[in-house]
């Protein structure tokens, strides 16, 4: 890994657990880089640091490294060598048109800097965001300062190969386009660490990043890491991290898919001294981004007025691996291998054992049509797998009332958004009585839960990033829900997260999908683009963006909310 002596020294100090003194921190202000930096690199004018693409090294990126990582591939742009030709789909916010994309690295035009070339100095010696475009901060906040760390810590060299949408980059793009990015750390409500704990989960990679931040800026040491936000995209969230890192980041707000807030006996292997993976009030459980190949059917959800509706003839639906994702033939009561026993915390096994033969219940180890089954069912199981699970989220997107039954596990946006308000929550001990509970609901009760589920589905989809699926405006999408939660933490730090809904009217209205400004009629988002061969809807996001969808899995620059904007300073906001 490239890096200077300062990073290596700071990493060694962190490994020893030594508190870093403020004297180690350099002054922040406009600086110059070594001569020649801009030829191949980007000069970070705030720090005087020359950032280099993957195939150049040195203080001024003067040394060519022919063995440097370059993606060479054939395809729609064939031939392509990303270190020479590049393509904006590889870079954050397509470099805002102020630089050239080289293998995920923005080679910014002289005078601009930052991961996406969004920053520059004005004549008064102050940093500006998207200078000349009248960029303004979101009136509702929060204000977020993004640490401009060296590219080796967070830039994707080949974003085409990611196995899931890169949350850390998608979130970073929306901080800018949503009007939440401040250039001034002194006015920031929160600080964003643009790295992925899933990419950097090994201690020898993650600790130097944190050391670099704590020695370059004063804000980590001043807050003890509090008010710092960072994604943890792994299957079991922060429980994948080394214990030393977890202790050092004890105050960080982790954005993670995994919400295990207390010790669970089926997941003993992931706990460090019984330290919970998720801390309510500190962390935020976020939904996965439904953009992988087997989730694209969500654009056919019956929640969209134009899509086909089915009679919900199934009382309950679940399909998927029961005793593990690798062997669908392994079914209870024959799942006796220890990994099969602990899979899903035992929830899928118990549901299958008790209800796979029940009339009106479809509980199967697999299905040939998830879309049909979700749309034909009243209730659907929200179950984990080996780690975080997506079925409850997809169920809600299809208007199927989710049933959460895993002890000690919060679902997406819990406890701030109680799934018991729109879904059904039971303990694992109550699974044998699940049929009695579900079949006792009246038609009026089911209709009310379905109405609330349709609203919850808006919170569970990253529509301002990916595009709409149900004719929604994006005001209540996953990104904006994170912003609403952070606003509450800034506004009422005295409250527990489960108290937000009952205590604060603005937050309650947001969770209930009531527009902030009812008089400002926002148009629905374009429908999420999934394939150049699958543009069946008139409102599909413009085909000119298809390369961003197909390659990045996270939508166009700034998100789908920006497809009609002239630049990322003029994307639609809800403030």
N, C-alpha and C positions, 0 to 999 in steps of 0.2 A: 504493500500500500504506500502511495506517496504521502509525504508529510514532513514537516520540518522538526527541528530539534525541540521547539517549544511544545509541540503536541506530544512527542515521545516523553519528554520530561514530566509534563502534566499527567500523562497516563500513568507513569510510574508512581507519582505522588498519590494518585487516586487509588491505585492498587494497594498501596501501603495504608490507605485510610487516613492520610494526613490532611488536615484542614488547610485549604489553600488561602494564602494571605492576599488581601486586596492589592498589595504592592506589586503582585505579579501581573496585574491587569493593565494593559496598555491604554493610553488615552484614546478616546473615540473622536474622530474628526477627519476632515478631508485630508487625504494623504496622496502621495505619488507612489507608483510602482517602479520596479527596476526598468531601465530603458529597454525598449523592445518588447515589453510584455504584450502589448495589444496586437502584435503581428499574428500570434497564434492563440493567445490567451485573453482573459478578461481581467482588467484591473478593478479590484474592489477598492474604490476610492475612499471608502469609510475606514478601511483597515490598512490600506497599502499592501494588500495581498494579491499576488498574481495567481489567478485560478487557471488551471491548464486542462485541456481536453485529454482524453485517454492516451493519445499517442505522442504526447509531449511532456517533458519534465523540466525541472530547473526553476531557479528563482524568477526567471522571465520566460518560462516555457520555451527556452532556446534549444533544448536538446530533443531531437527527434528520436522517438523510440519505435523502430519499425515493427517490434513485437507487441506494441500496444494493442489493446483490445479494439478492434474495428469489426463491425458487422458487415459481412459481405454476403449478399443474398440475391437470388433471382426472384422475379415476381412482377407486380404491376409496374414497378419502376426499374426493371432490370436494364443493365446491371446497376447495383447500388453498393457503394462503399460509404458507410455512414461517417467515417472520419474525414472523408474528402467531400462527398456530395451532401450527405445528410438529408433529412427531411423533417419539416416542422412537427410531424406527428410524434417524433421521438422526444420532444422537449416540452417542458412545462410552459403552458400558455403560448406555445409556438414562438417563444422569445418575444412576444408582443410586437412582432414586426420590427424589432430594434436590434436584431442580431441573426446570425446564421446558426442553425442547429447542427451540431456535430456529435453524433452518437450519444444523444441525451444531454449534451453540454451546450449551453448557449454561448457562442462566441459573439459577445455584444459589440455593437458599434462603439467607437471611442466616445467616452463620456457617459455611457450607460453601464450599469453593473447590476449584479443580483442574479439569482438562479434563472429568472425569466426576463432579465434586462429591464425590469420595471423601475429601477432607481436611477437617480442622477442628482447632481448638485445644481442649484440655481445660482444666480448672480450674487445673492446675499450669503452664499456659503451654506445654505440649508438643503437637506435632502428632500427631494420631491418624489412622489409616487406617480408614475405615468405623466410626466411633465408635458404640458401643452394640451392635455385632454380634459382639463377641469375635473380631475378626480376628486371626489368628495367622500368623506366618511359617512357610513350609515348612521342616521340620526339616532337610532335605537341602540346602537352598539351591539356587542362590545368591541372595543378597540384591541387589535391583536398585533403584536410586534413579531415579525418572523426573523429568526436568527439566520443570517447568511453564512452558513458553514461551508467549508471546502467541499467541492463537488463529490469527492470520493466517498463522503459519508452518506449521500442520499440520492445522487443522480443515477437513474437507471441506464445502464449501458445498452441494453436491448429490451426496451419496454414491450416489444412484440411478444416476448417469450414469457411474460408474467402469467401465472396460472389463475390469477384472480385480479380484479381491478385494483390498482395500487392506491389504497386509501390515502397514504400520506401525501401523494401528489395531487389527487383529486381534491382533497381538503384544502391544500395550499392554493390551488387555482381558485377555489370559491372564496377563500378569505379575501383575495384581491377583487374578484368580480362582484362580490357581495358588498363591497365598501367597508370591509372590516380591517383592512391593512393600514396600520399607522407607521409612519417613518420614524416617529419619536418614541423611543422606549420609555421615556419618563412619563408619558401620558397613557401608556398601555395598561389595559385591564388584565391582559394575559399575554404570555409569550409562547410562541409556537416553535417546537423543535422539529425541523423537517427531516426526520429520519424515521425509519420503520424498525421497530423492535423485532419484527419478524426477520428482516434482513440482517439486523445487527445483534441478534440475540446472544451470540457468543461474547463472552466478557472481553476478549481481546479486541473486539471491534466496537462494541457499544461504549465501553469505558473511555477510550480516547475521545469520542465525540462529546461525551458529557464533560470530560476534562477540558476540552477545547473551549466549550461554552463557558464553563465556570472560571476560566482564566482570561478569557478575551473580553467578556462583558461582566459588569458587577451584579447583575440582577439575579442570577442563580444563588450566589452567596448571600445576597441581601434578603432573599425570600426563603432560603433553604430548599429551593426547588418548587415551592408552592407557586400557584398561578402559572405554572408551565404545563403545556399541553403537548402530548406526544402519542402517536398511534402505536398500538400493540396488536398486530393483525394475526398473530398465531392462533392455532386451534384452541389453546387454553390460556390465551392472553398473557398476562405478566407471569403466570406460573411457569412459562417457558424460560424465563430469564434467570441467570445465575443469582444466587443469594446475595452476593456482594453488590450487584447492580440494584437489586430490589431494595436493599437497605439504603443505598445512596439516593434512590429516587422515591423515597417513602412519601414525599409530599407532592409528587407529580400527578397531574390529572391524565390518566391513561384513557385513550379512546380504544375500546376493545369490544370484540364480538362476544366474548366469554364473560358471563356475569356471576360466577360462583363466588358468593360472598361469605361462605363459611365452610368448614370442613365437611366433606361428604365421604362416607366410607368406601364408596365405589371408585373414588378418584384419589386414593391415598398416595399414588405414585407421583402426583404432580405438586404436592404440598411441601414447602420448605418450613419445617418446624411449625406446621399448621398455620402459616401466614396465608390469609385469604387471597385469592387471585384478584378479587375486585373489592374495593372499599367504597360503600355508598357515601355520597357526598363529596368524595374525592374523584373517583373515576366516573366515566359515562359509558354505559353499555350501548353500543351503536349497532344498527342493522347492517348485514352484509350488502354489497352492491349487486343487485340482480342483473348481471350482464354476461354471465358465463353461458356456454352453449346450451346447457340443459335448463336454464332459467328463462330463456327468451320467450317462452310461451306466455309470460305474464302480460304481454301486450294484448292478449286476447281475453283479458279479464272481463267478466260480466259487469264489473263496476263501471265500465265505460258505457255510456248510454247507447253507443252505436253497435256494441258487440252482442253476440248471441247470448240469450239467457236460457238456462236449463232449470228444470224442476229439481229442487233439492230433495231427492227421494232417499238418499242415504242419511241415516241419523248421524253416522260418524265415519270418518275416513282416515286411514293411515296406510302408506305404502313405503317400503324401504327395508334396508337391512335390519334384521331383528336382533341377531346375536353378533353383529359385526358386518361391516360393509363388504368384506371380502368373500363371504360364502353365504349366499342367499338360501341355500338348502339347509343350513343349520338353524333349527327352530326349536323353541321350548316344547317339551321339557328336556331336550337333549343338548342344551348348551351348557356344558359342564366345565369346559376349559376356562381357566381363570380370566383370560382376556374377554371371553364371550360373556362371562357372568357380570363383569364390571362395565361392559359396553353400555352406553346410554344411561349409566347409573342404574340399570335394571328396569328402566321405564318401558322401553319398547317390548322387552320380554314379557313383562307383567300384562301389558295391554293385549299383546297377541295371545298369551295363554288364556286370558279370561274372555276374550271377545271375538276371536277370529271366526267362530262358528255362529255368532249371534245374528239373527235375522235383522236385516236393515242396516247392519254394520259391515263396512268393507275394510277389513284389516288383513293386509296381504304383504308378502315379502317383496312385491314388485308389481308394477302396472305398465301397460302399454300406452297409457294416456293420462298423465297427471292432470292436464288441463281439464279433461272431461270429469275426472273424479273430484277434483277440488270444486268445480262449478256445480256438481250434483250432490254436494254434501252440506249438511247444516253445521256440523262440528268437525274439526280436524285437529289431530294431535300435534302439539308443539313439543318436539322431543329433541334432546341433544343426541349426538353420535359419540364418536371418540372424544370430541370436544364440542365446540359450538355447533348449533344446528340452525337450519334455515327454514324448516318446514312450517313453523308457526308464522313466520313472516310471509312466506309465499301464500299460505292459507288465507291470511288477512287480505292480501292483495287480490285474492279471488272471492272475497266476501264470505269465506268460510270461518265461522267463529272458532278461534284457537282455544285449545285446551292445554294448559300448562300444568305439568304434573311432576316436575323434578324438584326435589327438596334442595334448599340452599342455593337455588339458581335463579337469578333475575334474567328476564327476557329483555329485548331491546328497549331502551329508555326507561326501564324500571330502576329505582322505585319512583322516579319523577312522574312517569305515566303508568298508572296502575293497570296491568292487564286484566285485573279482576273487574274493571269497570265495563269493558267491552267483551271480554272473553270469560273463560271459566278457569279458576285456579283451584287445584286440589293437592293434597299431600300424597306422597307415594303410598302411604298406608291406606288411603281411600280409593285407590285404583279399582279394587274388586267391586266397589259400590258405584263406579262411574256411570253405569247404565241407568241405575235408579235416579241418579241426579240429572242426567241429561234428558232423559225421557219424561221427566216430571215438569220441565219448563212448558209454560203455556205458549200459544202462538204469539200472543202479544209480547211476552218476554223475549222470545226468540227474535221477533221483528225489531225490538228495541236494541238487542245486542248486535244484530246485523247492521243497523243504522250506525251504531258506534264503531263497529269494526270497519265500516267503509271510511270513516274519518281516520281511525288509527292507521289504516293502510297508507294514507298520505304521509304520515310521519315516518313510515317504515320504508319508503322508497326514496332514493336519491334522485328525485326527478329534476331538480335544477342542474344536476350534473349530466344525467343520462337521457333525460326526456321524459315526458309524461306517459302514463299507461291507462289512466282512468279519466282523462279530460280535466285534470287538475291544473291549477295555476302555478304550483310550486311553492306557494307561500308557507305551507306547513310541512315541507319535505324534511328529509333526515338532516341535511346540513342546517337548515333554519331551526330545526328542533334543538340541535346542539347549541346554536347561538342563543335560543330562548333559555336553555338551562344555564348557560354561562352568564346571561343577563341576570338571572335570579341569584346566582352565587355572588355576583357583584352587588346586587340590590339588597338582598336579605341574607347575608352570611350567617345570621343567627338561626335560620330555619333548617330543619332537616329536610332532605329532598322529598320525602313522602308528604311533607306539609305544604309544598308549593301550590298544589292544585286547590286546596281548600282555603288557603290564606290569601293568595294574590289573584285579583280579578283578571289582569292582563294575561298572566300565565294560564289561567283556567280557560279564558276565551281562546287562546292559542291552541291548547290541547283539544278543545272542542271544535276546532276548525272554523272559528268565527273570524272573518277578516279584520285586520287592524284598522283599515280604512274602508268601510263598506261602500262608500261613495266612489272609490277608485276601482272601477270594474276592470280587473286584470284579465287578459285573454288566456285561454288554456295554453299550456306548453305544446310544442310539437311532440308527436309520438316517438318514443324511443326507436332509433334506427337499429336494426339487427342484421340486415343483410342487403346487399344490392339486388338480390334476387327475391327479396321479400318486402316489397313496398306496397302492401295491399291497401294502405290507408291514405286518404288525401292529405292528411295532416302529418305524415311521416316527416321527421326532421330532414332537412335538405340533403340531397344526395351528395352535394359538394363536400359534406363533412364525413362521408362514409369511411374514409381512410382513418380518421381519428377514432371512430367507433371500433373498426375492425382491428386496428393495431394496438390502441392504447387501452381499450375496454373501459374507458371512462368518459366518453363524450368529447365534444369539440373544446377548444380553448375557452376557459372560463366557465364551461358547462353549457348545457342546452338552453339555459336561461339567456344566453348571449347570442343565439344564432341569428337574430335579427338586428343586433347592435353593430354599430360601426367600429367600436373598439371596446375594450374591457372596462373602460371608465363609464360607459353608458349602458351597461346591462341593467335590466329591470330589477328594482328593489322594492321591498315592502316596508317602507318607513315613512 
